[in-house]
């Protein structure tokens, strides 16, 4: 399957994030050879009905990928145990300055949404 | 991939050119178990066959004969490999660096070289409750 200009759907264009699937386990951050992923999270206690004691869950506060440093190796996508990271064929995200290549949760979540 | 004795490296390529391998594809190096290996590939355009050759560089000499006399296109690759891995290509006519302003300091592609970016930027994966060594940095790596 290709898009209108012939780029295959599985092309390594950009890395998209599904924040709801991320458990803030930090595997991607630690394994990234380019050190281009940064993650911030905090712990919250969740009491579920019927549970004996509250459960501690990590809540994602910030997640950034610096595409100026990323070398598109895909190790983060391969290693994520929860499939929170995935390749999308989008490539049109050039920026006028290096800081413009740093994408946060909102931008990373937007990739691939229009094709769903 | 065929392993070639470093002393026979240039001869092997002369022979391959004579056998019709006219197209030079690439030359690079690889750090295998702290020993450097030079790798090069040539293609025979007639039958589309290719040859991938490798030679382990003696760490005491750190040199291999240039194949740029046989394959002119290898000059760029050898210049790049020389400045990135610190390998000396004997007989290389052009020794100007391609990307580095100066060849002083340790070659950036060696695993033992700590890149300036690794000293300046804190590791984003550092756990908050204990010290952990980042993956892929030298054992005595220290953040200044």
gemmi code that builds the backbone of each chain (N, CA, C; Angstrom):
import gemmi

chains = {
    "A": [
        ("UNK", (0.845, -1.198, 0.000), (0.000, 0.000, 0.000), (0.885, 1.255, 0.000)),
        ("UNK", (0.600, 2.175, -0.860), (1.380, 3.419, -0.894), (0.436, 4.610, -0.797)),
        ("UNK", (0.974, 5.771, -0.409), (0.144, 6.969, -0.364), (0.170, 7.659, -1.728)),
        ("UNK", (-0.371, 8.895, -1.778), (-0.556, 9.537, -3.074), (0.753, 9.784, -3.831)),
        ("UNK", (1.872, 9.936, -3.107), (3.122, 10.154, -3.836), (4.031, 8.926, -3.806)),
        ("UNK", (3.438, 7.784, -3.529), (4.168, 6.531, -3.674), (5.029, 6.130, -2.497)),
        ("UNK", (4.760, 6.688, -1.321), (5.527, 6.269, -0.145), (4.804, 5.112, 0.535)),
        ("UNK", (5.479, 3.995, 0.741), (4.809, 2.847, 1.349), (4.337, 3.155, 2.772)),
        ("UNK", (3.224, 2.566, 3.154), (2.623, 2.830, 4.468), (3.562, 2.451, 5.604)),
        ("UNK", (4.458, 1.492, 5.348), (5.350, 1.052, 6.425), (6.668, 1.820, 6.445)),
        ("UNK", (6.755, 2.905, 5.659), (7.993, 3.677, 5.562), (8.373, 4.297, 6.913)),
        ("UNK", (9.669, 4.400, 7.138), (10.154, 4.992, 8.385), (10.217, 6.508, 8.250)),
        ("UNK", (9.069, 7.158, 8.309), (9.015, 8.603, 8.133), (9.140, 9.351, 9.441)),
        ("UNK", (8.314, 8.954, 10.389), (8.299, 9.624, 11.687), (7.868, 8.587, 12.735)),
        ("UNK", (8.226, 8.843, 13.980), (7.834, 7.929, 15.053), (6.626, 8.521, 15.767)),
        ("UNK", (5.541, 7.774, 15.781), (4.304, 8.255, 16.402), (4.153, 7.624, 17.779)),
        ("UNK", (3.534, 8.388, 18.675), (3.341, 7.929, 20.052), (1.864, 7.724, 20.344)),
        ("UNK", (1.551, 6.637, 21.042), (0.215, 6.459, 21.599), (0.386, 6.609, 23.102)),
        ("UNK", (0.130, 7.813, 23.598), (0.455, 8.116, 24.999), (-0.301, 7.224, 25.976)),
        ("UNK", (-1.521, 6.821, 25.603), (-2.311, 6.003, 26.529), (-1.706, 4.607, 26.705)),
        ("UNK", (-0.885, 4.178, 25.734), (-0.265, 2.856, 25.843), (1.063, 2.900, 26.590)),
        ("UNK", (1.618, 4.106, 26.742), (2.940, 4.254, 27.367), (2.828, 4.080, 28.875)),
        ("UNK", (3.719, 3.253, 29.455), (3.710, 3.042, 30.903), (4.884, 3.759, 31.572)),
        ("UNK", (5.588, 4.607, 30.824), (6.755, 5.344, 31.331), (7.844, 4.395, 31.841)),
        ("UNK", (8.009, 3.260, 31.189), (8.986, 2.270, 31.658), (10.420, 2.693, 31.361)),
        ("UNK", (10.599, 3.685, 30.505), (11.910, 4.265, 30.195), (12.802, 3.386, 29.303)),
        ("UNK", (12.309, 2.254, 28.829), (13.155, 1.377, 28.001), (13.631, 2.119, 26.760)),
        ("UNK", (12.724, 2.819, 26.072), (13.098, 3.534, 24.849), (14.148, 4.602, 25.136)),
        ("UNK", (13.968, 5.320, 26.259), (14.885, 6.407, 26.627), (16.285, 5.848, 26.870)),
        ("UNK", (16.365, 4.708, 27.571), (17.673, 4.144, 27.930), (18.333, 3.460, 26.749)),
        ("UNK", (17.560, 2.879, 25.851), (18.158, 2.129, 24.749), (18.488, 3.007, 23.546)),
        ("UNK", (17.911, 4.201, 23.465), (18.142, 5.066, 22.301), (19.629, 5.403, 22.186)),
        ("UNK", (20.287, 5.001, 21.078), (21.714, 5.288, 20.948), (22.006, 6.763, 20.711)),
        ("UNK", (21.010, 7.517, 20.283), (21.223, 8.937, 19.987), (20.825, 9.839, 21.165)),
        ("UNK", (20.281, 9.222, 22.238), (19.822, 9.979, 23.415), (18.824, 11.058, 23.000)),
        ("UNK", (17.925, 10.754, 22.102), (17.037, 11.798, 21.587), (15.642, 11.733, 22.198)),
        ("UNK", (15.387, 10.746, 23.062), (14.058, 10.648, 23.687), (14.157, 11.101, 25.144)),
        ("UNK", (13.229, 11.934, 25.555), (13.167, 12.327, 26.967), (11.752, 12.103, 27.477)),
        ("UNK", (11.687, 11.648, 28.710), (10.386, 11.285, 29.271), (10.294, 11.753, 30.721)),
        ("UNK", (9.158, 12.296, 31.074), (8.934, 12.673, 32.479), (7.614, 12.070, 32.928)),
        ("UNK", (7.610, 11.537, 34.131), (6.369, 10.932, 34.628), (6.306, 11.074, 36.148)),
        ("UNK", (5.147, 10.857, 36.701), (5.020, 10.817, 38.158), (4.098, 9.660, 38.537)),
        ("UNK", (4.240, 9.218, 39.770), (3.424, 8.085, 40.226), (2.125, 8.581, 40.869)),
        ("UNK", (1.053, 7.840, 40.610), (-0.238, 8.173, 41.219), (-0.832, 6.901, 41.788)),
        ("UNK", (-1.574, 7.045, 42.856), (-2.228, 5.872, 43.440), (-3.651, 5.776, 42.912)),
        ("UNK", (-3.984, 4.608, 42.428), (-5.317, 4.412, 41.869), (-6.018, 3.347, 42.707)),
        ("UNK", (-7.189, 3.692, 43.208), (-7.957, 2.707, 43.962), (-9.040, 2.132, 43.064)),
        ("UNK", (-8.948, 0.836, 42.852), (-9.953, 0.206, 42.003), (-11.011, -0.449, 42.874)),
        ("UNK", (-12.268, -0.397, 42.417), (-13.332, -0.998, 43.236), (-13.068, -2.496, 43.445)),
        ("UNK", (-13.155, -2.906, 44.677), (-12.965, -4.310, 44.999), (-11.530, -4.657, 45.332)),
        ("UNK", (-10.569, -3.762, 45.019), (-9.164, -4.050, 45.291), (-8.861, -3.798, 46.753)),
        ("UNK", (-7.930, -4.614, 47.318), (-7.644, -4.482, 48.731), (-6.850, -3.215, 49.036)),
        ("UNK", (-5.868, -2.921, 48.176), (-5.116, -1.673, 48.411), (-4.887, -0.940, 47.083)),
        ("UNK", (-4.606, 0.352, 47.179), (-4.453, 1.130, 45.944), (-3.237, 0.691, 45.138)),
        ("UNK", (-3.321, 0.874, 43.848), (-2.275, 0.475, 42.915), (-1.510, 1.734, 42.498)),
        ("UNK", (-0.187, 1.611, 42.382), (0.604, 2.764, 41.938), (0.810, 2.673, 40.428)),
        ("UNK", (0.418, 3.720, 39.747), (0.613, 3.742, 38.297), (1.440, 4.980, 37.901)),
        ("UNK", (2.244, 4.836, 36.856), (3.011, 5.968, 36.359), (2.160, 6.767, 35.387)),
        ("UNK", (2.164, 8.057, 35.561), (1.415, 8.926, 34.653), (2.411, 9.738, 33.831)),
        ("UNK", (2.238, 9.693, 32.544), (3.158, 10.373, 31.631), (2.919, 11.880, 31.669)),
        ("UNK", (3.967, 12.637, 31.972), (3.846, 14.095, 31.985), (4.376, 14.701, 30.695)),
        ("UNK", (5.529, 14.226, 30.269), (6.134, 14.772, 29.045), (6.875, 13.676, 28.308)),
        ("UNK", (6.810, 13.726, 27.007), (7.530, 12.765, 26.171), (7.986, 13.524, 24.938)),
        ("UNK", (9.280, 13.612, 24.722), (9.761, 14.325, 23.535), (10.734, 13.467, 22.751)),
        ("UNK", (10.662, 13.609, 21.432), (11.678, 13.022, 20.554), (12.309, 14.181, 19.796)),
        ("UNK", (13.635, 14.270, 19.841), (14.359, 15.298, 19.091), (14.763, 14.679, 17.747)),
        ("UNK", (13.992, 15.011, 16.706), (14.272, 14.427, 15.393), (15.546, 15.007, 14.758)),
        ("UNK", (16.108, 16.038, 15.400), (17.408, 16.535, 14.960), (18.540, 15.604, 15.381)),
        ("UNK", (18.299, 14.816, 16.426), (19.304, 13.860, 16.897), (18.995, 12.446, 16.458)),
        ("UNK", (17.700, 12.149, 16.273), (17.250, 10.789, 15.930), (17.931, 10.305, 14.667)),
        ("UNK", (18.374, 9.032, 14.676), (18.974, 8.493, 13.459), (18.069, 7.447, 12.813)),
        ("UNK", (16.808, 7.426, 13.231), (15.800, 6.594, 12.590), (16.170, 5.106, 12.597)),
        ("UNK", (16.826, 4.678, 13.668), (17.222, 3.257, 13.743), (16.036, 2.394, 14.113)),
        ("UNK", (15.057, 2.957, 14.829), (13.845, 2.200, 15.164), (13.995, 1.269, 16.349)),
        ("UNK", (15.094, 1.386, 17.096), (15.281, 0.523, 18.262), (14.150, 0.760, 19.269)),
        ("UNK", (13.757, 2.025, 19.464), (12.680, 2.350, 20.413), (11.366, 1.687, 20.003)),
        ("UNK", (11.084, 1.722, 18.703), (9.840, 1.121, 18.194), (9.873, -0.399, 18.427)),
        ("UNK", (11.028, -1.002, 18.154), (11.158, -2.453, 18.317), (11.070, -2.875, 19.779)),
        ("UNK", (11.641, -2.062, 20.678), (11.757, -2.489, 22.069), (10.537, -2.166, 22.919)),
        ("UNK", (9.720, -1.219, 22.502), (8.578, -0.824, 23.335), (7.677, -2.037, 23.613)),
        ("UNK", (7.543, -2.435, 24.882), (6.764, -3.653, 25.174), (5.265, -3.439, 25.014)),
        ("UNK", (4.845, -2.177, 24.898), (3.412, -1.888, 24.871), (2.960, -1.288, 23.539)),
        ("UNK", (3.838, -1.344, 22.539), (3.525, -0.792, 21.208), (3.046, 0.651, 21.266)),
        ("UNK", (3.636, 1.420, 22.175), (3.265, 2.838, 22.260), (3.963, 3.657, 21.183)),
        ("UNK", (5.014, 3.114, 20.594), (5.723, 3.806, 19.521), (5.544, 3.022, 18.228)),
        ("UNK", (5.343, 3.742, 17.138), (5.152, 3.084, 15.842), (5.636, 3.993, 14.729)),
        ("UNK", (6.097, 3.385, 13.655), (6.503, 4.174, 12.494), (5.275, 4.657, 11.744)),
        ("UNK", (5.363, 5.892, 11.229), (4.341, 6.414, 10.324), (5.075, 6.953, 9.094)),
        ("UNK", (4.463, 6.906, 7.923), (5.187, 7.313, 6.709), (5.328, 8.828, 6.514)),
        ("UNK", (4.809, 9.631, 7.433), (4.898, 11.095, 7.270), (6.353, 11.560, 7.343)),
        ("UNK", (6.685, 12.470, 6.465), (8.055, 12.969, 6.436), (8.104, 14.491, 6.400)),
        ("UNK", (6.967, 15.128, 6.236), (6.923, 16.558, 5.995), (6.879, 17.329, 7.317)),
        ("UNK", (7.989, 17.332, 8.047), (8.007, 18.069, 9.301), (9.335, 18.802, 9.486)),
        ("UNK", (9.825, 19.350, 8.372), (11.043, 20.142, 8.427), (10.801, 21.376, 9.293)),
        ("UNK", (11.859, 21.886, 9.901), (11.729, 23.058, 10.774), (12.806, 24.074, 10.438)),
        ("UNK", (12.529, 25.327, 10.804), (13.471, 26.402, 10.514), (14.611, 26.492, 11.511)),
        ("UNK", (14.467, 25.790, 12.655), (15.528, 25.811, 13.663), (15.597, 24.429, 14.303)),
        ("UNK", (16.744, 24.089, 14.912), (16.862, 22.759, 15.536), (15.789, 22.492, 16.585)),
        ("UNK", (15.381, 23.552, 17.322), (14.384, 23.326, 18.377), (13.025, 22.937, 17.782)),
        ("UNK", (12.801, 23.321, 16.521), (11.552, 22.961, 15.853), (11.432, 21.476, 15.557)),
        ("UNK", (12.541, 20.762, 15.677), (12.516, 19.319, 15.418), (12.239, 18.510, 16.683)),
        ("UNK", (12.118, 19.215, 17.810), (11.790, 18.531, 19.061), (10.275, 18.445, 19.170)),
        ("UNK", (9.735, 17.236, 19.149), (8.284, 17.067, 19.156), (7.813, 16.494, 20.487)),
        ("UNK", (6.761, 17.082, 20.996), (6.194, 16.635, 22.270), (5.025, 15.691, 22.066)),
        ("UNK", (4.336, 15.393, 23.172), (3.248, 14.403, 23.142), (2.211, 14.734, 22.062)),
        ("UNK", (1.765, 15.997, 22.017), (0.702, 16.357, 21.078), (1.096, 16.111, 19.631)),
        ("UNK", (2.304, 16.553, 19.259), (2.747, 16.340, 17.876), (2.961, 14.854, 17.590)),
        ("UNK", (3.600, 14.166, 18.530), (3.900, 12.741, 18.307), (2.626, 11.911, 18.224)),
        ("UNK", (1.585, 12.368, 18.939), (0.309, 11.630, 18.894), (-0.475, 11.911, 17.613)),
        ("UNK", (-0.169, 13.052, 16.976), (-0.960, 13.439, 15.801), (-0.614, 12.608, 14.556)),
        ("UNK", (0.591, 12.032, 14.521), (1.001, 11.293, 13.320), (0.144, 10.054, 13.084)),
        ("UNK", (-0.298, 9.918, 11.877), (-1.068, 8.729, 11.515), (-2.547, 8.841, 11.831)),
        ("UNK", (-2.930, 9.876, 12.579), (-4.340, 10.017, 12.985), (-5.264, 10.196, 11.784)),
        ("UNK", (-4.797, 10.980, 10.775), (-5.657, 11.279, 9.635), (-5.942, 10.032, 8.790)),
        ("UNK", (-5.088, 9.013, 8.917), (-5.286, 7.812, 8.092), (-6.191, 6.784, 8.767)),
        ("UNK", (-6.505, 7.015, 10.052), (-7.278, 5.993, 10.764), (-8.711, 5.935, 10.278)),
    ],
    "B": [
        ("UNK", (31.210, -12.779, 2.684), (32.366, -11.901, 2.887), (33.645, -12.747, 2.961)),
        ("UNK", (34.629, -12.307, 2.215), (35.909, -13.027, 2.193), (36.933, -12.266, 3.026)),
        ("UNK", (37.648, -12.973, 3.888), (38.691, -12.328, 4.684), (40.023, -12.423, 3.967)),
        ("UNK", (40.664, -11.277, 3.840), (41.916, -11.170, 3.098), (43.025, -10.774, 4.062)),
        ("UNK", (44.196, -11.314, 3.860), (45.360, -10.892, 4.635), (45.663, -9.429, 4.276)),
        ("UNK", (45.961, -8.609, 5.277), (46.195, -7.176, 5.031), (47.301, -6.953, 4.000)),
        ("UNK", (48.303, -7.799, 4.012), (49.425, -7.640, 3.077), (48.988, -7.868, 1.624)),
        ("UNK", (47.918, -8.656, 1.433), (47.471, -8.995, 0.075), (46.272, -8.162, -0.373)),
        ("UNK", (45.849, -7.228, 0.461), (44.625, -6.443, 0.237), (44.614, -5.764, -1.137)),
        ("UNK", (45.623, -4.959, -1.441), (45.647, -4.201, -2.699), (45.772, -5.136, -3.904)),
        ("UNK", (46.563, -6.208, -3.761), (46.740, -7.181, -4.856), (45.414, -7.830, -5.216)),
        ("UNK", (44.639, -8.144, -4.191), (43.355, -8.809, -4.385), (42.423, -7.939, -5.244)),
        ("UNK", (42.441, -6.630, -4.989), (41.574, -5.734, -5.755), (42.067, -5.542, -7.186)),
        ("UNK", (43.385, -5.550, -7.362), (43.933, -5.479, -8.724), (43.448, -6.681, -9.529)),
        ("UNK", (43.439, -7.830, -8.874), (43.010, -9.066, -9.528), (41.516, -9.016, -9.860)),
        ("UNK", (40.727, -8.490, -8.913), (39.280, -8.400, -9.135), (38.962, -7.460, -10.304)),
        ("UNK", (39.701, -6.358, -10.409), (39.481, -5.425, -11.515), (39.801, -6.116, -12.845)),
        ("UNK", (40.867, -6.886, -12.855), (41.250, -7.614, -14.063), (40.204, -8.656, -14.441)),
        ("UNK", (39.494, -9.166, -13.394), (38.459, -10.179, -13.645), (37.112, -9.556, -13.997)),
        ("UNK", (37.053, -8.242, -14.185), (35.813, -7.604, -14.646), (34.998, -6.911, -13.576)),
        ("UNK", (35.519, -6.857, -12.351), (34.792, -6.159, -11.291), (35.128, -4.667, -11.395)),
        ("UNK", (34.486, -4.005, -12.360), (34.844, -2.623, -12.685), (34.187, -1.590, -11.770)),
        ("UNK", (33.098, -1.984, -11.112), (32.345, -1.003, -10.322), (32.738, -1.078, -8.857)),
        ("UNK", (33.262, 0.045, -8.341), (33.593, 0.123, -6.924), (32.369, 0.622, -6.175)),
        ("UNK", (31.895, -0.162, -5.206), (30.679, 0.205, -4.477), (31.008, 1.049, -3.243)),
        ("UNK", (31.695, 0.468, -2.263), (32.025, 1.239, -1.061), (33.198, 0.618, -0.320)),
        ("UNK", (33.744, 1.428, 0.584), (34.783, 0.965, 1.513), (34.506, 1.640, 2.840)),
        ("UNK", (34.568, 0.860, 3.907), (34.379, 1.427, 5.233), (35.137, 0.570, 6.241)),
        ("UNK", (35.005, 0.906, 7.514), (35.644, 0.092, 8.548), (34.619, -0.268, 9.610)),
        ("UNK", (34.966, -1.265, 10.420), (34.067, -1.753, 11.450), (34.925, -2.155, 12.641)),
        ("UNK", (34.490, -1.777, 13.827), (35.245, -2.147, 15.019), (34.672, -3.440, 15.584)),
        ("UNK", (35.417, -4.527, 15.375), (34.944, -5.837, 15.810), (35.828, -6.303, 16.976)),
        ("UNK", (35.246, -6.444, 18.162), (35.984, -6.861, 19.359), (37.277, -6.071, 19.520)),
        ("UNK", (37.172, -4.792, 19.545), (38.278, -3.820, 19.641), (39.382, -4.024, 18.609)),
        ("UNK", (39.059, -4.662, 17.513), (39.991, -4.707, 16.395), (39.295, -4.120, 15.171)),
        ("UNK", (40.046, -3.368, 14.392), (39.440, -2.715, 13.241), (39.500, -3.594, 12.002)),
        ("UNK", (38.409, -3.571, 11.273), (38.301, -4.362, 10.063), (37.942, -3.398, 8.937)),
        ("UNK", (38.675, -3.459, 7.836), (38.322, -2.645, 6.671), (37.516, -3.532, 5.727)),
        ("UNK", (36.397, -2.999, 5.239), (35.481, -3.760, 4.388), (35.291, -3.003, 3.077)),
        ("UNK", (35.293, -3.710, 1.955), (35.047, -3.045, 0.670), (34.272, -3.992, -0.249)),
        ("UNK", (33.478, -3.387, -1.131), (32.659, -4.187, -2.041), (32.847, -3.677, -3.461)),
        ("UNK", (33.032, -4.595, -4.388), (33.107, -4.250, -5.808), (32.136, -5.140, -6.591)),
        ("UNK", (31.698, -4.633, -7.740), (30.674, -5.337, -8.520), (31.157, -5.526, -9.959)),
        ("UNK", (30.796, -6.653, -10.524), (31.010, -6.883, -11.947), (29.726, -6.478, -12.672)),
        ("UNK", (29.727, -5.374, -13.415), (28.479, -4.892, -14.034), (27.936, -5.814, -15.130)),
        ("UNK", (28.785, -6.654, -15.660), (28.357, -7.565, -16.740), (27.381, -8.615, -16.205)),
        ("UNK", (27.814, -9.316, -15.159), (26.975, -10.406, -14.644), (26.346, -10.082, -13.290)),
        ("UNK", (26.510, -8.808, -12.817), (25.925, -8.331, -11.557), (26.445, -9.098, -10.338)),
        ("UNK", (27.553, -9.775, -10.469), (28.124, -10.463, -9.305), (28.912, -9.450, -8.482)),
        ("UNK", (28.957, -9.694, -7.166), (29.710, -8.772, -6.320), (30.664, -9.529, -5.407)),
        ("UNK", (31.640, -8.808, -4.917), (32.611, -9.380, -3.989), (32.717, -8.452, -2.792)),
        ("UNK", (32.512, -9.027, -1.600), (32.650, -8.264, -0.361), (33.887, -8.786, 0.360)),
        ("UNK", (34.856, -7.907, 0.524), (36.132, -8.318, 1.094), (36.382, -7.592, 2.414)),
        ("UNK", (37.051, -8.289, 3.336), (37.366, -7.679, 4.626), (38.792, -8.036, 5.008)),
        ("UNK", (39.410, -7.131, 5.749), (40.742, -7.423, 6.272), (40.862, -6.861, 7.678)),
        ("UNK", (41.397, -7.676, 8.589), (41.592, -7.227, 9.973), (42.895, -6.446, 10.046)),
        ("UNK", (42.807, -5.253, 10.603), (43.980, -4.379, 10.670), (44.798, -4.715, 11.924)),
        ("UNK", (46.080, -4.898, 11.733), (46.984, -5.132, 12.850), (46.981, -3.870, 13.736)),
        ("UNK", (46.543, -3.984, 15.013), (46.421, -2.768, 15.834), (47.753, -2.052, 16.052)),
        ("UNK", (48.865, -2.775, 15.955), (50.166, -2.117, 16.146), (50.560, -1.270, 14.948)),
        ("UNK", (50.162, -1.703, 13.770), (50.515, -0.944, 12.567), (49.409, 0.056, 12.208)),
        ("UNK", (48.151, -0.369, 12.325), (47.012, 0.504, 12.032), (46.982, 0.980, 10.595)),
        ("UNK", (47.524, 0.167, 9.687), (47.619, 0.620, 8.301), (47.261, -0.491, 7.321)),
        ("UNK", (46.824, -0.072, 6.141), (46.536, -0.993, 5.043), (46.865, -0.235, 3.752)),
        ("UNK", (47.217, -0.987, 2.704), (47.554, -0.322, 1.443), (46.294, 0.238, 0.795)),
        ("UNK", (46.398, 1.439, 0.255), (45.270, 2.079, -0.422), (44.938, 1.310, -1.712)),
        ("UNK", (43.645, 1.229, -2.021), (43.251, 0.596, -3.287), (42.822, 1.658, -4.305)),
        ("UNK", (43.094, 2.930, -3.969), (42.660, 4.034, -4.834), (43.392, 4.074, -6.176)),
        ("UNK", (44.538, 3.403, -6.260), (45.242, 3.352, -7.546), (44.465, 2.433, -8.496)),
        ("UNK", (43.887, 1.389, -7.938), (43.095, 0.442, -8.736), (41.692, 0.994, -8.971)),
        ("UNK", (41.060, 1.447, -7.914), (39.708, 2.005, -8.012), (39.765, 3.482, -7.598)),
        ("UNK", (39.688, 4.389, -8.554), (39.808, 5.824, -8.263), (38.743, 6.294, -7.275)),
        ("UNK", (37.561, 5.713, -7.395), (36.452, 6.123, -6.533), (36.666, 5.807, -5.067)),
        ("UNK", (37.667, 4.995, -4.767), (37.908, 4.615, -3.370), (38.559, 5.737, -2.567)),
        ("UNK", (39.055, 6.778, -3.247), (39.753, 7.865, -2.543), (38.853, 8.482, -1.469)),
        ("UNK", (37.646, 8.833, -1.871), (36.714, 9.477, -0.929), (36.465, 8.572, 0.282)),
        ("UNK", (36.219, 7.292, 0.014), (35.912, 6.332, 1.081), (37.112, 6.131, 2.006)),
        ("UNK", (38.288, 6.101, 1.425), (39.489, 5.908, 2.243), (39.781, 7.152, 3.077)),
        ("UNK", (39.540, 8.322, 2.505), (39.722, 9.558, 3.267), (38.776, 9.584, 4.459)),
        ("UNK", (37.538, 9.190, 4.210), (36.538, 9.181, 5.266), (36.893, 8.151, 6.348)),
        ("UNK", (37.289, 6.955, 5.916), (37.630, 5.894, 6.862), (38.871, 6.280, 7.663)),
        ("UNK", (39.817, 6.960, 7.022), (41.036, 7.381, 7.706), (40.715, 8.377, 8.821)),
        ("UNK", (39.865, 9.359, 8.516), (39.617, 10.373, 9.535), (38.648, 9.901, 10.604)),
        ("UNK", (37.747, 8.989, 10.259), (36.757, 8.541, 11.228), (37.276, 7.417, 12.130)),
        ("UNK", (38.137, 6.542, 11.582), (38.620, 5.393, 12.352), (40.115, 5.464, 12.666)),
        ("UNK", (40.814, 6.452, 12.123), (42.242, 6.579, 12.386), (43.089, 5.518, 11.697)),
        ("UNK", (42.597, 4.959, 10.615), (43.358, 3.952, 9.864), (44.218, 4.696, 8.842)),
        ("UNK", (45.450, 4.276, 8.710), (46.342, 4.917, 7.740), (46.332, 4.112, 6.441)),
        ("UNK", (46.008, 4.769, 5.330), (45.998, 4.086, 4.034), (47.307, 4.405, 3.310)),
        ("UNK", (48.163, 3.420, 3.214), (49.478, 3.612, 2.611), (49.306, 3.887, 1.115)),
        ("UNK", (49.831, 5.019, 0.659), (49.775, 5.358, -0.770), (48.554, 6.174, -1.157)),
        ("UNK", (47.743, 6.568, -0.171), (46.569, 7.411, -0.472), (47.051, 8.804, -0.877)),
        ("UNK", (46.685, 9.222, -2.083), (47.236, 10.467, -2.628), (46.660, 11.716, -1.958)),
        ("UNK", (45.414, 11.639, -1.531), (44.742, 12.795, -0.948), (44.427, 12.506, 0.519)),
        ("UNK", (45.108, 13.194, 1.406), (44.897, 12.910, 2.828), (44.144, 14.020, 3.541)),
        ("UNK", (43.558, 14.937, 2.772), (42.805, 16.020, 3.410), (41.576, 15.457, 4.122)),
        ("UNK", (41.274, 15.959, 5.332), (40.066, 15.475, 6.004), (38.808, 15.936, 5.268)),
        ("UNK", (37.785, 15.128, 5.322), (36.540, 15.468, 4.637), (35.584, 16.238, 5.539)),
        ("UNK", (35.403, 15.763, 6.763), (34.408, 16.354, 7.646), (35.014, 17.023, 8.869)),
        ("UNK", (36.104, 16.471, 9.379), (36.714, 17.040, 10.584), (37.635, 18.178, 10.188)),
        ("UNK", (37.623, 19.244, 10.997), (38.464, 20.392, 10.672), (39.929, 20.046, 10.874)),
        ("UNK", (40.188, 19.227, 11.880), (41.567, 18.832, 12.142), (41.563, 17.363, 12.538)),
        ("UNK", (42.657, 16.685, 12.278), (42.720, 15.268, 12.612), (43.281, 15.045, 14.015)),
        ("UNK", (43.428, 16.126, 14.776), (43.897, 15.989, 16.155), (42.777, 15.362, 16.989)),
        ("UNK", (43.163, 14.680, 18.058), (42.170, 14.048, 18.918), (41.850, 12.653, 18.414)),
        ("UNK", (41.066, 11.914, 19.207), (40.831, 10.520, 18.812), (39.731, 10.425, 17.757)),
        ("UNK", (39.860, 9.458, 16.844), (38.881, 9.324, 15.759), (37.470, 9.083, 16.287)),
        ("UNK", (36.486, 9.816, 15.785), (35.144, 9.782, 16.386), (34.397, 8.456, 16.275)),
        ("UNK", (34.753, 7.617, 15.303), (33.988, 6.377, 15.142), (34.502, 5.232, 16.012)),
        ("UNK", (35.605, 5.446, 16.718), (36.099, 4.394, 17.606), (35.232, 4.360, 18.858)),
        ("UNK", (34.955, 3.131, 19.317), (34.081, 2.998, 20.487), (34.722, 3.607, 21.728)),
        ("UNK", (36.052, 3.708, 21.730), (36.743, 4.266, 22.900), (36.659, 5.791, 22.942)),
        ("UNK", (36.273, 6.402, 21.839), (36.184, 7.861, 21.796), (34.885, 8.330, 22.452)),
        ("UNK", (35.010, 9.187, 23.437), (33.814, 9.754, 24.065), (33.493, 11.049, 23.333)),
        ("UNK", (32.320, 11.098, 22.738), (31.938, 12.274, 21.964), (31.619, 13.456, 22.877)),
        ("UNK", (31.917, 14.654, 22.384), (31.681, 15.864, 23.186), (30.217, 15.961, 23.595)),
        ("UNK", (29.318, 15.549, 22.701), (27.885, 15.619, 23.003), (27.528, 14.747, 24.210)),
        ("UNK", (28.288, 13.664, 24.389), (28.024, 12.763, 25.519), (28.491, 13.362, 26.846)),
        ("UNK", (29.432, 14.314, 26.757), (29.926, 14.951, 27.972), (29.011, 16.116, 28.361)),
        ("UNK", (28.450, 16.781, 27.337), (27.699, 18.004, 27.593), (26.252, 17.730, 27.968)),
        ("UNK", (25.666, 16.720, 27.339), (24.244, 16.469, 27.565), (24.075, 15.361, 28.600)),
        ("UNK", (23.275, 15.610, 29.639), (23.045, 14.521, 30.587), (22.256, 13.384, 29.940)),
        ("UNK", (22.540, 12.174, 30.371), (21.826, 11.019, 29.805), (20.352, 11.075, 30.217)),
        ("UNK", (19.442, 11.121, 29.227), (18.016, 11.234, 29.603), (17.484, 10.001, 30.321)),
        ("UNK", (18.204, 8.882, 30.237), (17.689, 7.649, 30.848), (18.160, 7.412, 32.267)),
        ("UNK", (18.868, 8.378, 32.866), (19.404, 8.177, 34.225), (18.274, 7.986, 35.241)),
        ("UNK", (18.261, 6.819, 35.940), (17.203, 6.619, 36.933), (17.359, 7.606, 38.088)),
        ("UNK", (16.241, 7.999, 38.702), (16.289, 9.024, 39.744), (16.852, 8.481, 41.059)),
        ("UNK", (16.674, 7.172, 41.307), (17.022, 6.643, 42.627), (18.389, 5.944, 42.686)),
        ("UNK", (19.043, 5.744, 41.536), (20.371, 5.109, 41.566), (21.156, 5.544, 40.341)),
        ("UNK", (22.470, 5.358, 40.409), (23.333, 5.731, 39.285), (23.438, 4.546, 38.333)),
        ("UNK", (23.236, 4.802, 37.068), (23.369, 3.720, 36.080), (24.249, 4.197, 34.937)),
        ("UNK", (25.064, 3.285, 34.439), (25.954, 3.613, 33.326), (25.155, 3.566, 32.021)),
        ("UNK", (25.187, 4.631, 31.214), (24.470, 4.579, 29.932), (25.029, 3.486, 29.027)),
        ("UNK", (24.195, 2.997, 28.133), (24.602, 1.941, 27.197), (25.448, 2.559, 26.091)),
        ("UNK", (26.512, 1.895, 25.724), (27.301, 2.335, 24.578), (28.327, 3.410, 24.864)),
        ("UNK", (28.656, 3.622, 26.128), (29.736, 4.571, 26.436), (30.873, 3.806, 27.098)),
        ("UNK", (32.073, 4.390, 27.069), (33.245, 3.728, 27.631), (33.046, 3.483, 29.126)),
        ("UNK", (33.717, 2.437, 29.647), (33.515, 2.044, 31.038), (33.892, 3.154, 32.019)),
        ("UNK", (34.924, 3.913, 31.666), (35.362, 4.976, 32.572), (34.698, 6.313, 32.222)),
        ("UNK", (33.579, 6.213, 31.495), (32.858, 7.410, 31.072), (32.395, 8.192, 32.290)),
        ("UNK", (32.662, 9.443, 32.276), (32.237, 10.294, 33.391), (31.672, 11.570, 32.838)),
        ("UNK", (30.543, 11.957, 33.357), (29.950, 13.216, 32.931), (30.638, 14.345, 33.687)),
        ("UNK", (31.100, 15.357, 32.952), (31.744, 16.489, 33.651), (30.693, 17.527, 34.042)),
    ],
}
model = gemmi.Model(1)
for chain_id, residues in chains.items():
    chain = gemmi.Chain(chain_id)
    for i, (resn, *xyz) in enumerate(residues, 1):
        res = gemmi.Residue()
        res.name, res.seqid = resn, gemmi.SeqId(i, " ")
        for name, pos in zip(("N", "CA", "C"), xyz):
            atom = gemmi.Atom()
            atom.name, atom.element = name, gemmi.Element(name[0])
            atom.pos, atom.b_iso = gemmi.Position(*pos), 0.0
            res.add_atom(atom)
        chain.add_residue(res)
    model.add_chain(chain)
structure = gemmi.Structure()
structure.add_model(model)
structure.setup_entities()
